[in-house]
Amino acid sequence: MCGGKATRMQQQTDRGGSEKPLLNVGGVPMVECVISALAGSNRFGRIIAAVSPNTPETKEFLKSKGIEIIETSGVGYPQDLSWLLSKLKPERVMVVPADIPLLDAQAVGDIVDSASNKQEPAVSIVLEKEFVENIGAKPSVVFGRYCHSGITIFDTSKVVGETVQERYLVMNRKEIALNVNTKQELELAEKLYSSRAPKTLP
């Protein structure tokens, strides 16, 4: 999902583009980090980027990379997601936001494995709010002691309308704990990305 307005993120033209999916972490646009993680997991038949009129630069960037694109209205996340799922029936679809640059192929594979035997129309990956706060991030969607990662696996054959029965699956992992919504979170993502990168010896 890379078609949002990113109202909380100030334009970062010095970090790879004014649109949030194109902001660099570790020298790579966030949306490319996410796509690389999905592709590297070897778990998917298709990888589709959902763009909108809010993200024309992202659309052109992804087209240049040969990524399959679906254009949404950009009116709102729930509306765009509902429309997308209606176009992808009957499939199992893993929805991932473009602003989780720490995601890697191992985490993607573990998420798919953990959700594979669940029968609900939707399995949403959540984390303990305290876990997210302890790495220095501010949780976006909070309910009780948990917060949403933004990742959900849907069985579109069972999805009807915008209201979907969800099962929550708790996975406290740094790779999915940081949704970049502010300049401060972009800086934190850079710090966490650098700390996990292998050191080069002289």
C-alpha positions in Angstrom: 0.0 0.0 0.0 1.8 3.1 -1.2 -0.9 5.6 -2.1 -1.5 7.6 1.1 -1.3 11.3 1.6 1.4 11.1 4.3 0.0 14.1 6.1 2.2 13.5 9.2 5.4 13.5 7.2 6.9 16.8 6.1 8.4 16.8 2.7 11.9 15.3 2.8 13.3 16.3 -0.6 16.8 15.8 0.6 16.2 12.1 1.5 15.1 10.7 -1.9 11.8 12.4 -2.9 8.9 14.3 -1.5 6.6 11.3 -1.4 6.9 9.1 1.7 7.4 5.7 0.0 10.5 7.2 -1.8 12.2 8.5 1.3 15.5 6.7 1.7 16.5 4.4 4.6 20.0 2.9 4.2 20.2 4.6 0.8 17.2 2.8 -0.5 13.6 4.1 -1.0 11.3 2.6 1.7 9.0 1.1 -0.8 11.9 -0.7 -2.5 13.0 -2.1 0.9 9.5 -3.6 1.4 9.3 -5.0 -2.1 12.8 -6.6 -1.8 11.7 -8.3 1.5 8.5 -9.7 -0.1 10.4 -10.9 -3.3 13.2 -12.4 -1.2 10.8 -14.5 0.8 9.8 -16.5 -2.3 6.3 -16.8 -0.9 4.2 -14.9 -3.4 2.8 -15.5 -6.9 2.4 -11.7 -7.5 3.7 -8.5 -5.9 1.4 -5.6 -6.6 1.9 -2.0 -5.6 -1.2 0.0 -4.9 -0.6 3.7 -5.9 -3.0 6.6 -6.1 -3.1 10.2 -7.4 -1.4 11.1 -4.1 1.8 9.3 -5.1 2.6 10.0 -8.8 6.4 9.9 -8.3 6.1 6.6 -6.5 4.1 5.2 -9.4 6.7 6.2 -12.0 9.5 4.9 -9.8 7.8 1.5 -9.5 7.0 1.3 -13.2 10.7 1.9 -13.9 11.4 -1.1 -11.7 8.9 -3.3 -13.5 6.6 -3.6 -10.5 3.0 -4.5 -11.2 0.7 -1.6 -10.3 -2.9 -1.1 -9.4 -4.2 2.5 -9.2 -6.7 3.3 -6.4 -8.7 6.5 -5.8 -6.6 7.6 -2.9 -9.8 8.8 -1.1 -8.9 6.8 2.1 -7.1 3.7 3.2 -10.3 1.6 4.1 -11.9 2.5 0.8 -8.8 1.8 -1.3 -8.2 -1.5 0.5 -11.8 -2.7 0.2 -11.7 -1.9 -3.6 -8.4 -3.7 -4.0 -9.5 -6.9 -2.2 -12.6 -7.0 -4.4 -10.3 -7.1 -7.5 -8.2 -9.9 -6.1 -10.8 -12.6 -5.5 -10.4 -15.5 -4.7 -6.9 -15.1 -3.4 -4.9 -15.1 -0.2 -3.5 -11.6 -0.1 -0.9 -10.2 2.3 -1.3 -6.4 2.6 1.9 -4.5 3.7 2.4 -0.8 4.1 5.2 0.9 2.2 6.5 2.6 5.3 8.1 -0.3 7.2 11.6 -0.2 5.8 13.1 -2.7 8.4 11.0 -5.5 7.0 13.1 -8.4 5.7 12.5 -11.7 3.9 12.9 -13.8 7.1 10.2 -11.8 8.9 7.9 -12.1 5.9 8.3 -15.9 5.7 7.7 -16.2 9.5 4.5 -14.1 9.2 3.2 -16.2 6.3 4.0 -19.5 8.2 2.3 -18.2 11.4 -0.9 -17.2 9.6 -1.1 -20.1 7.1 -3.3 -22.4 9.2 -5.8 -19.7 10.3 -9.3 -19.9 8.9 -10.6 -16.3 9.6 -11.1 -13.9 6.7 -8.3 -11.7 8.0 -5.3 -12.3 10.2 -3.7 -9.1 11.4 -0.2 -8.9 12.8 0.0 -6.9 16.0 2.7 -6.1 18.6 2.6 -5.2 22.2 2.5 -1.4 22.6 5.3 -1.5 25.2 7.6 -3.4 22.8 7.2 -0.8 20.1 7.7 2.1 22.6 10.9 0.4 23.9 12.6 0.7 20.5 11.8 4.4 20.5 8.8 4.4 18.1 5.3 5.8 18.6 2.6 3.2 17.8 0.1 4.4 15.2 -3.0 2.2 15.6 -3.4 1.3 19.3 -6.0 -0.8 21.0 -5.5 -1.7 24.6 -2.0 -3.0 25.2 -1.5 -3.8 21.5 -0.8 -1.9 18.3 -1.3 -2.8 14.6 1.8 -3.4 12.4 -0.2 -2.6 9.3 0.3 -6.1 8.0 -2.8 -8.3 7.4 -3.3 -11.5 5.5 -6.8 -11.7 3.8 -8.7 -14.6 2.4 -10.6 -12.5 -0.2 -13.1 -15.3 -0.8 -14.4 -14.7 2.7 -14.3 -10.9 2.6 -17.6 -9.0 2.2 -17.7 -5.2 2.4 -15.3 -3.0 4.4 -16.0 -4.7 7.8 -14.0 -7.9 8.1 -13.7 -10.4 11.0 -10.1 -10.3 12.1 -7.9 -12.6 14.2 -5.0 -10.9 15.9 -1.6 -12.6 15.9 1.0 -11.1 18.2 4.5 -11.0 16.8 7.0 -8.7 18.7 9.6 -8.1 16.1 11.7 -5.1 15.3 11.4 -5.7 11.6 7.7 -4.8 11.7 7.6 -2.5 14.8 8.4 0.8 13.0 5.9 2.5 10.7 7.6 5.7 9.5 5.1 8.6 9.8 7.3 11.5 11.0 10.7 12.9 10.4 11.8 11.6 13.8 10.7 8.1 12.9 12.6 8.3 9.6 15.7 9.2 11.6 15.0 6.3 14.0 14.6 3.9 11.0 18.0 5.0 9.6 19.6 4.4 13.0 18.0 0.9 13.5 18.8 0.0 9.9 22.5 1.0 10.3 22.8 -0.9 13.6 21.7 -4.2 11.9 23.9 -3.8 8.8 27.0 -6.0 8.7 30.2 -4.3 9.5 32.9 -4.1 6.8 36.4 -4.8 7.9 39.4 -3.1 6.3 
